[in-house]
Amino acid sequence: MTALDRIRDQVTTNTVVLYMKGTPQFPQCGFSSRAAQVLQACGVNDFLAVNVLADPEIFENLKDYANWPTFPQLYVKGELVGGCDIMVEMYQKGEMQKLLEEAQAA
């Protein structure tokens, strides 16, 4: 299975996937930390967190998969939502909570 196949499998078989530097418990950059905090603030504790620093193939290929050059990257129901700034903005507007509630209810 290629790295792109693994990414496709991860985002399509998990409702919420966060590609980040580090883990939610031990983030290795401020943006990744903030992204994980947004999910937890929305009550989402059951999500797939993929540490891109621990998997060089995912790190390199994810940029091409989504045409999104930075980390973290949030996927909900197979669709790229965006990075940390977009997540925070959506959270502040109440949009992130609604998106996640609807995704988990489906």
Number of C-alpha atoms within 10 A of each C-alpha: 6 10 17 16 10 13 20 14 13 17 21 16 12 15 19 24 24 27 27 28 24 19 20 21 8 10 17 15 14 11 17 25 20 18 26 26 16 20 23 14 12 17 12 16 13 12 15 16 17 22 21 20 16 12 11 12 15 20 20 15 15 22 14 11 15 14 10 14 13 14 21 27 25 24 21 20 18 18 14 16 16 18 22 23 13 15 22 18 12 17 18 12 11 12 14 20 19 13 16 18 14 10 13 12 6 7
